Structures are given as structure tokens and as C-alpha cells.
Amino acid sequence: MRADRLVSLVLLLRQRGRLSASELAEELEVSTRTVQRDIEALSSAGVPVYAERGRHGGFALLPNFQTDLTGLNHEEAVALLVAGSRPGVQTLGLGPALASAMLKVIDALPTQHQSTATQVSQRFLIDPATDLLARPIAPEEVPNKISSEITRAVLAEHQLRIFYAAKNESPRWRTVNPIGLVTVRETGYLLATRDGNERTYRLSRISQAEALPQPTERTEDVDLEDLWQQHINQFRHNRQTNARVTVRVHPDHRSELTETALEIHSEELEPDKWLRVELTFHDHLHAEWALWRLGNLVEVLTPNDLKNSLYNRALAMTHQYTPGQSA
């Protein structure tokens, strides 16, 4: 909306000083001609904005011009800036809204705290692109046009028409009643109902989306966190190839094992201080991979076919690296 853009323009000039038309256009994602028109509108409304000509010219506000925005204290502003850095905001198509909101957050601070708030917030890193082992965490790309349309339908509680490709199926149109949006490790999901049944749609598999004028058929309030947990449980229950295993693991390496599992069923400390853990993996291959990488820091107790797989893999590895054996 133009009103939001005008506010963002004023805040940009207040916080950064003189900016050229091209710099403002890039920040606001509009044309330089639109910036010129917005500057004229602000000037007509009494905002003291003026143009400086020349090679290093641009637009600026008269010194000491103040906007009338609700204030925040320093800690509140830092908390919002840090929270806004989380990747899930971008995944749900809220990037442009976030940029505008952050300008307002900084502007609401007392002048003496405006520069330090951004600097302090940069000392917090939330969900980086890689972990300590430099393993990349690749976010799924969802075009902003699609995610914004989905978000608009969710917030307005309107029905949504999506062109969705389920796994191993050709894409087709579906009309759904949105319930909410969830992000997990930079992967976005739409929770919705269709034909009276609850469904989960992966945002990256939606190639087109259209918010409809019809209101959703859902009338009761929903606990989104509880509903998501129900979907997780149903997903796990429906997987016929899940592998349930019992192991002993060195306590210092417990997290390396459990972080890869679907579910942990039981856990107890044994007399030798090792942990006896019963857990579930996606399938046999998933379990074999997770356990193999821990070597002799984990011992499989059941099932026997998994023990045999690990034995055969170790035997092949031993044969491959027998000293003196030629390549």
C-alpha cells in the first residue's frame, strides 16, 4: 500500500540521511519515477523533505524532524530485531513486511539508541546456514508472490486455491480451507482442511496460489502447535517401513544419535554408565547410516537384521583397508 511505502520512505531518510532516488527505489522495490511521486506527495503533506542536486545529491529531511511513532525500550527493540532475523519469516513470505517493520522499530527508539540497537542485534545468530560440521542447511525456495498470497488467505481466513504437486503425483488444482502456516528448519508447510479432512501441504510444492473471496469453513479456534504434533504422530504411524531399534550408546554421544531419530521411546542409564535407548528411524537404511557413523560408540541390541547389516559393512571395510593389500 502507498501509505506504508510513504512511511518507510520517511524512516529511511531519517535513519540513513541523504539517499538518491535510485537507492530509495531499490530499498522500496519500486521505480525511480514512483519515488519522485512519493517525494512530491510527502512535500505536499508538509513533510520537510528536500532535494540536493549534483553528482552526490539526493533527497533528505530537514535536521531534527521527528515522526510520531510509539516508542520501545532498547531491550524490546533488540528482541524484535533478533526475532526478525529468523529464516522462517522469509519462508512465509513476510520479508517485505519485515523490512518495513524493522525500520519502524529502529525509528521508535530514542536517538541515542538507534545506532546501537542494530549493532547489538548483530551479535545474535539464529539458525545459521550451516552447523558446526559445516553441513549446509538448504532452505526451500518459495516465490514471494506465492507465499504472500498464501499468507494473505491465512490471515483473512479465506479459502485458497493452490496448484499442488503431491509426492510422485502430477500437480493439480485444489481448493482448501487454510488453518495456519508452520516452518521447520526453513521448510514451510500449510495446514488446511479439504473435503472435511485435515491436510498438510509443503509450500515448495505449490507452484500457483490464489486467495479466494469465500471465507473458510473452519469455525472453531485451533491450537496450531497441538495440531502440528498430531500431524507428526499421524505421519509416523502411517509409515510402514519405520525401523524400531534398541541400542546402547556412550552418554557423551547421545545427541549425535537421537538428533537423527524420528522418535525416542525409552531411555535408561545402565550400571556401566552407558545409555540403553529405544528409538525409531525412517527405515532400515536410515538406522544403518545413523548407527554406522558412531562406530564403536554405539551397540545395536535389536533387531538382528540391522546388526547383520552393520557387521557386513564393517567386514567389507576391513577387507578394503587390509594393510599391504594393493588397490
C-alpha positions in Angstrom: 0.0 0.0 0.0 1.2 3.5 -0.8 0.7 4.8 2.8 3.0 2.1 4.1 5.6 2.9 1.5 5.5 6.6 2.3 6.1 5.8 6.0 9.0 3.6 5.0 10.5 6.3 2.8 10.4 8.8 5.7 12.0 6.3 8.0 14.8 5.5 5.5 15.6 9.2 5.2 15.6 9.7 9.0 17.9 6.8 9.7 20.3 7.0 6.7 20.3 10.6 5.9 20.6 11.7 2.2 19.7 9.0 -0.3 19.4 9.1 -4.1 16.3 8.2 -6.0 17.8 5.0 -7.2 18.8 4.0 -3.7 15.3 4.6 -2.4 13.8 2.8 -5.4 16.0 -0.3 -4.6 15.0 -0.3 -0.9 11.3 0.2 -1.6 11.3 -2.1 -4.6 9.6 0.5 -6.9 10.7 2.6 -9.8 12.6 5.9 -9.5 9.6 7.6 -11.0 7.4 6.3 -8.2 10.0 7.6 -5.7 9.7 11.0 -7.3 5.9 11.0 -7.0 6.1 9.9 -3.4 8.6 12.7 -2.6 6.1 15.2 -4.1 3.3 13.7 -2.0 5.3 14.0 1.2 6.2 17.6 0.5 2.6 18.5 -0.3 1.6 16.9 3.1 4.1 19.1 5.0 6.9 16.7 5.5 10.1 18.8 5.2 11.9 16.7 2.5 14.1 18.5 0.0 16.3 17.6 -3.0 20.0 18.2 -3.3 21.3 18.5 -6.8 24.6 17.3 -8.2 26.7 14.1 -8.5 26.3 13.3 -4.8 22.9 14.7 -4.4 19.7 13.0 -3.4 16.7 13.5 -1.0 17.0 14.4 2.7 14.8 15.6 5.6 15.4 18.8 7.5 17.5 18.2 10.6 15.7 17.3 13.8 12.5 16.2 12.0 10.6 13.7 14.3 8.0 11.2 13.4 5.1 10.4 15.8 5.6 6.7 16.5 5.1 4.6 19.6 8.4 4.1 21.4 10.1 0.9 22.5 12.8 0.5 25.1 16.3 -0.7 24.0 15.8 -4.3 25.0 12.4 -4.7 23.3 13.8 -3.3 20.0 16.8 -5.7 20.1 14.5 -8.6 20.8 12.4 -7.7 17.8 15.4 -7.2 15.5 16.8 -10.6 16.5 13.5 -12.4 16.1 13.1 -10.8 12.7 16.3 -12.3 11.5 14.9 -15.9 11.7 14.7 -17.5 8.3 11.1 -18.6 8.8 9.9 -15.1 8.3 11.2 -15.2 4.8 9.8 -18.7 4.1 6.3 -17.5 4.9 6.5 -14.6 2.5 6.8 -11.9 5.2 10.2 -10.5 4.0 8.8 -7.1 2.7 6.7 -6.6 5.8 9.6 -7.4 8.0 11.8 -4.8 6.3 9.2 -2.2 6.8 8.6 -3.2 10.4 12.3 -3.1 11.3 12.6 0.4 10.1 9.7 1.4 12.4 11.3 -0.5 15.3 14.6 1.4 15.0 12.8 4.7 14.5 10.8 4.2 17.6 13.9 4.2 19.7 15.5 7.3 21.4 18.1 8.8 19.1 21.0 7.8 21.3 20.0 4.1 21.0 19.2 3.9 17.2 22.7 3.0 16.1 23.5 0.6 18.9 20.3 -1.4 18.6 21.2 -2.7 15.1 24.8 -3.3 16.2 23.7 -5.3 19.3 21.2 -7.4 17.3 24.0 -8.4 15.0 25.6 -10.2 17.9 22.9 -12.9 17.8 22.9 -15.5 15.1 19.7 -17.6 14.8 19.5 -20.7 12.6 22.7 -20.1 10.6 23.2 -21.6 7.1 25.5 -24.4 8.4 26.1 -26.3 11.6 29.4 -26.8 13.4 30.4 -29.5 10.9 29.8 -27.1 8.0 26.8 -29.2 6.9 24.6 -26.8 4.8 21.1 -26.2 5.8 19.4 -25.5 2.5 16.2 -23.5 2.7 13.4 -24.4 0.3 12.8 -21.7 -2.2 9.2 -20.4 -2.3 8.5 -17.4 -4.7 7.4 -14.4 -2.7 4.3 -14.0 -4.9 3.1 -17.4 -3.9 4.0 -17.3 -0.2 2.4 -13.8 0.1 -0.8 -15.0 -1.4 -1.0 -18.0 0.9 -0.2 -15.8 3.9 -3.0 -13.3 2.8 -5.5 -16.1 2.7 -4.5 -17.5 6.1 -4.7 -14.0 7.8 -8.0 -13.2 6.2 -9.4 -16.7 6.9 -10.4 -17.1 3.3 -10.3 -20.2 1.1 -7.3 -20.8 -1.0 -6.8 -22.3 -4.4 -3.4 -24.0 -5.0 -1.7 -25.8 -7.8 0.0 -28.5 -5.8 2.2 -31.5 -6.7 2.0 -34.2 -4.1 4.9 -36.6 -4.0 5.1 -38.9 -7.0 2.0 -37.2 -8.5 1.3 -34.7 -11.2 0.3 -31.2 -10.0 -3.4 -30.3 -9.9 -5.6 -27.6 -8.5 -7.1 -27.9 -5.0 -9.3 -25.6 -3.1 -8.5 -25.7 0.7 -9.5 -24.0 3.9 -6.3 -22.7 5.5 -5.7 -23.2 9.2 -2.1 -21.9 9.6 1.5 -21.9 8.5 4.4 -23.8 10.1 8.1 -23.6 9.4 10.5 -26.4 10.4 14.2 -26.0 9.6 13.4 -23.5 6.9 10.8 -25.7 5.3 7.3 -24.3 5.2 4.0 -26.1 5.5 0.4 -25.1 5.1 -2.1 -26.8 7.4 -5.6 -26.8 5.9 -8.8 -28.8 5.5 -10.2 -30.1 2.3 -13.4 -32.1 1.9 -13.7 -32.1 5.7 -10.3 -33.7 6.3 -7.1 -32.1 7.6 -4.2 -31.9 5.2 -0.6 -30.8 5.2 0.9 -29.1 2.1 4.6 -28.4 1.6 5.0 -24.8 0.4 7.8 -25.6 -2.1 5.4 -27.9 -3.9 2.8 -25.2 -4.6 3.5 -23.6 -8.0 0.5 -21.3 -8.0 -1.8 -19.9 -5.3 -4.9 -17.7 -5.3 -6.7 -16.4 -2.2 -10.5 -16.6 -2.8 -13.2 -14.3 -1.6 -15.1 -17.1 0.2 -14.5 -17.4 3.9 -13.0 -20.6 5.3 -15.4 -23.3 6.5 -13.5 -23.6 9.8 -15.4 -22.0 12.7 -13.6 -23.2 15.9 -10.3 -21.9 17.2 -7.3 -24.3 16.6 -4.2 -24.8 18.7 -1.7 -24.8 15.9 1.1 -26.4 17.9 -1.1 -29.2 19.1 -2.4 -29.8 15.5 1.1 -29.9 14.1 2.0 -32.6 16.7 -1.0 -34.6 15.7 0.1 -34.4 12.1 3.6 -35.6 13.1 2.2 -38.5 15.0 0.0 -39.5 12.1 2.8 -39.3 9.6 5.0 -41.6 11.7 2.1 -44.0 12.3 1.4 -44.3 8.6 5.0 -45.1 7.6 5.0 -48.9 7.2 8.8 -49.1 6.8 9.8 -47.5 10.1 12.7 -49.2 11.9 12.4 -49.5 15.7 15.8 -50.3 17.3 17.3 -50.7 20.8 20.9 -49.6 21.3 23.5 -48.9 23.9 25.2 -45.6 23.4 28.0 -43.7 25.1 26.4 -40.9 27.0 28.8 -38.3 25.5 27.4 -39.1 22.1 23.7 -39.5 22.9 22.7 -36.3 21.0 24.5 -37.4 17.8 22.2 -40.4 17.8 18.9 -39.0 19.0 19.0 -35.9 16.7 18.7 -38.2 13.7 15.8 -40.3 15.0 12.1 -39.9 14.4 11.1 -40.7 17.9 12.7 -41.8 21.3 10.5 -44.3 23.1 12.6 -45.0 26.2 15.9 -44.3 27.8 17.7 -45.6 30.9 21.1 -45.5 32.4 22.9 -48.8 32.8 25.4 -49.8 35.5 28.4 -49.1 33.2 27.0 -45.6 32.7 26.1 -46.3 29.1 22.6 -45.4 28.0 20.1 -48.0 26.8 17.8 -46.3 24.3 14.9 -47.5 22.2 14.1 -45.3 19.2 12.6 -45.2 15.7 14.2 -44.3 12.4 12.6 -43.7 9.0 13.6 -47.1 7.7 16.4 -49.7 7.9 18.8 -47.7 5.7 18.3 -44.6 7.8 19.0 -46.6 11.0 22.1 -48.2 9.5 23.5 -44.8 8.4 22.9 -43.2 11.8 24.5 -46.0 13.8 27.4 -46.6 11.4 28.7 -43.1 11.8 29.1 -43.6 15.6 31.3 -46.6 15.2 32.0 -48.4 18.5 30.4 -45.7 20.5 27.1 -47.4 20.0 26.0 -51.0 20.2 22.9 -52.4 18.5 20.9 -54.8 20.6 17.9 -55.3 18.3 16.9 -56.1 15.6 19.2 -58.8 14.3 18.9 -57.8 10.6 20.3 -54.4 11.5 23.2 -56.0 13.5 24.0 -58.2 10.5 24.0 -55.2 8.1 26.5 -53.4 10.2 28.6 -56.5 10.6 28.7 -57.0 6.8 29.6 -53.3 6.2 32.4 -53.5 8.8 33.7 -56.7 7.3 33.8 -55.1 3.8 35.5 -52.1 5.1 38.1 -54.2 6.9 38.8 -56.1 3.7 39.2 -52.9 1.7 41.7 -51.5 4.1 43.7 -54.6 5.0 47.4 -53.5 5.3 49.5 -54.4 2.3 46.6 -55.0 0.0 47.0 -53.4 -3.4 44.4 -51.1 -4.9 
